[in-house]
Amino acid sequence: MKFVDEVVIEVAGGDGGPGSMSFRREKYIPRGGPDGGDGGDGGSVILEACTGVNTLVDYRYKRKHLAPKGDRGHGEQRSGKGGEDLVLPVPIGTMAYDAETDECIGDLVAAGQRAVVAQGGFHGLGNIRFKSSINRAPRKTTPGTPGERRALRLELKLLADVGLLGLPNAGKSSLIRSISAATPKVADYPFTTLHPHLGVVRVGELKSFVVADIPGLIEGAAEGAGLGDKFLRHLARNRILLHVVDVEPIDGSDPIANIQLIRREVENHNPELAAKECWLVFNKIDLWGEDERETHLAVLKQGLHAGIPVYAISAITGEGTTRLCQDIMSRLDALLAEELIDDNSAQ
């Protein structure tokens, strides 16, 4: 159930700025000494683990990352300005490897932790550095050293933030296809997914979450029927569960009865899992006419406990999925903030 998000990028530290060759030009001092300053150091490329980032997907679109160079030195013993470090935000749990040697350069396991993955070049020396008792007017300087360059493999292993559960053919696979780049098999006949599918749902720049399509459950799953028992345990690792419900089951069954069936299976498997935050997602509302949807939904909601978040969507047409994803992202951010408060209180 671990999701591996992996990308290879190119990183390069900035080159060091060259030293300056300069001599004093002062009135009444025809032969002023050297006063060329050093160049500036090049900026380094640094990875920083950030709580607000939970995927590497954005680095698939921008592959090259170059830190600024250092400025050249100046006369009057003035050093050049150093290049600023380029800080790349990555999710907590990111590991950085040299793509050629497979050497692990950094393992970022805590918020705020940093790893230098491409060191900036050292500054060049100005001619004032080479003044000596036997060389009063040196004309020697050094260029800055090049910044470190490498192909970097970023690898993230994490658990899905959101788990989809429901009966076979409830539309879980269609939903994950609709909101992410995952491509699980879908069909118009009752069948169950044989393997979990994971997808990254992008909500905004550096804002996304991982969703898992759990194989469909059948009655008796908690006792080992079908594939349900094998995967029910993985739901405990998700932050939010989405219970996807077919509003027009092809077998003619009652959607509310189906909701209760899944709840019983989850409770039988693990009462703590049953207490996890779970949202109801009524799928396939495109099968209803627009003028009858409110009436149908009102009837379904009558059989539900108050306080349960309820969404009505169509995974096929995409109706309602944008709002659902935005609300999920907001809730995940809130849960993360609560965890940070709890961690600080415990310290």
N, C-alpha and C positions, 0 to 999 in steps of 0.2 A: 504493500500500500504506500510505499514511499515514492514520492514523485521527484524525479531528477530533472531539473531544468539546467541545461548545459549550453554554453556558448563560448566560442573562441573569438577573442578580440586582439587587436594590436595596440600596445602601449609603448610610449617613448617619453623618456625624461627630456627636458629641455637642455640644449647645449649650454656649456658655460660661456660667458661673454669673454672676449679677448681683452688682454691688458692694454693699457695705453702707453704709447711712447711720446713723452712730452718733456719740454725743458722750460724752466722758469724764464719769463721775459719781464724783467723788472728794470726800471730806470736806474741808471748808473751801475747796473750789474750786467756787464756785457756777456759774461759767461756763466749764466745761471745753471744750477745743477738740475738733475732729472726730477720730475715731479709727476710722472705718469702713474695713475692709480690702477688698481686691479679691476678686472671685470666682475660681473655679478654671477653668482651660482645659478645654474639652470633649475627650473622647478621640477619636482618629482611627481610621479603619478601614484596616488594613494587610494586604496580601497577603504571605505568606512561602512561598518555595519549600521544600518538605520532601521528604526522600528517602523517608519512609514513606508518602507519598500518591502514587498514580499514576493517579487519575481524578478528574473533576469531578462524577461522577454524584450524589454526596450533596447537592450544591448545587441539584439539581433538586427536592429535597424541602423545603429551607428557603431561601426566596427573599429574605427581608428580613433585613438585618444592620445593627443600630443600635448605635453606640458609646455609652457612658454619658455623661451630662451632667456639667458641672462644678458643684460646690456653690457656694452663695451665700457672699459674704464675711461676716465677723463683726466685732464690736466689738473694741476693744483692738488694732486694726491687724492682725487675724488674717485671713489669706487663706483662701478656701475650698479644699477639696480638689479637685484636678484629676480629671477622669474618666479611667479607665484605657483604654489603646488596645485596640481589638478586633483581634486577629491571626487572620486566616483562613488555614489551611494549604492550599496548592495544590500540584499536581505541578510538578516542574522542567520548564520548557518552556512554562509558561502565559503567555499574552499577555492583557493587560487593555485593553479599549477602552471609551471613552465610547459608550454605545449610541446616543446622539442625534447626536453630531458625528463619530463613528467615529475620534476621536483616540486614538492609542495612548498609554496612560498608563504602562504598565509591561511589560517583557519579562523574565521571570524565568528565567534560563538556568543558574543555579548554586544549589546547596544553600545555604540561609540567606539568599539575596538577598531584599530586601524592597522593596515599593513602596507608598507612601501613596496610596490611591485615594479617600479621603474625609477631608479635613482637618477636625479638630475646631475648634469655634468659639473665638474669643479671649475671655479673661475680661473681665468688666465691672469698672469702676473704682469704688472706694469713695470716700466724700466726703472723706477725708483728702487725696486726690489734687488736690482743687480749692481747697485752702486757699491764700490769698495775702495779701499785705499789705493789700489792700483788701477782702478777704472772709475774715474770721477764722472764720466759722461757716457754711461752705457746706452747702447742703442738696441738693447735686447728686450724683447717681451715674449710672452708665451700666449698661445691661443687657449681658449677654454677647452676642456675635454668634452667629448660627445656625451650626451645623455644615454642612459641604458635603454636598450630597445629589446623587446621580446614579444613573441606571440603568447598570449595568456589564455588559459582555459579556466573559465569560471564554472563551478559546479555547485548546484544547490540541491540538497536532499531535504525534503520537508513532507509533512503530512497534509492531506487535503484540508482546507478550511471548511468546506461545505460538502456534505454527503447527501446524495439523492437516494431515497428509498421508496418502495411502492411495489405493487403487484406487477407481474410481467405485462408488457404492452400498455403500461400507464403513460408512457411517453418520456421516460427518463433519458433514453438515448437520443431521442429527437431534441430534447431540451438542451442537453450538453452540446449537441451539434449546432444548435441555434445560437448559443451564447459564447461558444469557444471554438477553437480550431480542432478540437477532438473530432474524430470521425468513426464513432462506433456504428455497428450494423443496426439498421432499423428496418421494420417490415410492418405490413398491415395484418399480420396474424399473430396469435399469442405465442411468444417465445421469450426466453430470458437470456440476458447477457451472460456469457460464460466467464468473462474476465472483467475486473474493474477497469473503467476508462477514466483517465484524468485529463482535465483541460484547464488552461489558464484563461480566465475571463478578464479582459481588459476593460476597466471602467474609466480610466483617464491616464494621463502621463504618470508613469511609475505607480499607478494605482491598479491593482488587480488582485484576484484571489484564485485559489485552486479549488476546483470542484471535482468530486469523484462520483461516477455513475456506478452504484453498487448493484450487483446482480439482483434481479427481481425476486421478491420473496413469495413463497407459497405457504398455504396452511401447513403447520407442522415444521416450519423452518427451524424453530428453536430446538426441536428434537432431532434435527439432522436431515429433514426432508429437503430434497433439492440441493441447491448450493447455498441456501440462506445461512445455515449455521456457520459455514466457512467464512462468510464475509460480515456477518452481524457484528463480530467482535471489532472489526475495523471502524465501525461507526462511532465507537467510543472515543476515537482519536479526532473526530471532526468537531469543530466549534459549533456549527449549526447544522441541523438536519432539515432537509426539505422533503416533505412527504408529498410525492406527486400522485395525484388522483385523477383517474380517467372519469370525466363527467358522463360519458356515454359508453360504458363497457360493452364490447361486442358480444359478450355472453349474457347480456341483459341483467347482470347483477346490480345490486343497489350500491352506489358510491359510498354512502354512509356506513353500510355494513362492511364494505371493503376497508374503510378507514379503521374501523374497530378491529377488524381481523389483524391488520398490520400492527396495531397497538398491542394487541394481546401477544403476538409473536415477540415483539421487542421486550415487553414486560416479562415474559416467560424466560427470555434469554438472560436479561440483566435489568433489574429494577433501576439501577443507577443510570443505565442507558436510556430507559424510558423517561427519566426525569430531565434529560438533556433538552435544551431549547430546540423546539421543532416547529417549523412553519408548514402550513398546508398550502399546496399549490394545485388548484383545480385546473387541469389541462384539457385541451381540445374544445374550448368554448367556441371555436370557429364552426363547430357542428350545430350550433344554435343560431337562429336568426338574431340580428342585433336588437330587435324589438322584444325578444323574449328572454334575453340573457339575465336581466335583473330579476325577473320572476323566478327563473330556475335557480339562480344563486341564492335568492332569499330562502327558498325551500331547503336547499342543502345546508345553509348556515343554521337553520333551526335545530338541526341535530348535533351541533357542535358545542363544545364548552366555550364559555366566554373567555376572552383574553388571548386566544390563539391567533397569531397573525395569519390572515387568509389572503391569498392572491389568486386572481383568475387570469389565465394566460392561454395563448395558443402557441405551442412550440413550433408548429409548422409555419404559421404566418409571422411569428415574432411579436404578436400583439401582447402587451403587458410585460414582456421580458426585460425591457430597458429599466422600467421602474423597479422590478424585482431585483435586478443586479445592483442598481444604485442603493437600494435599501439594505441589501446584504453587505455591501462595502461599508456603509455607514455603521451598521451594527458590528461588523468585525473591528472597525477602528475603535468603537466604544468599548468592546470587550478587551482589546489590547490595552487601552488606557486604564481600565479597571485593574488589569493584571499588574501594570506598572505601579499603580498606587499601592496595591497589596504587597508587592515586592519591597517597595520603599518602607512600608510600615513594618514589615517583618525584620528589616535590618536594624 
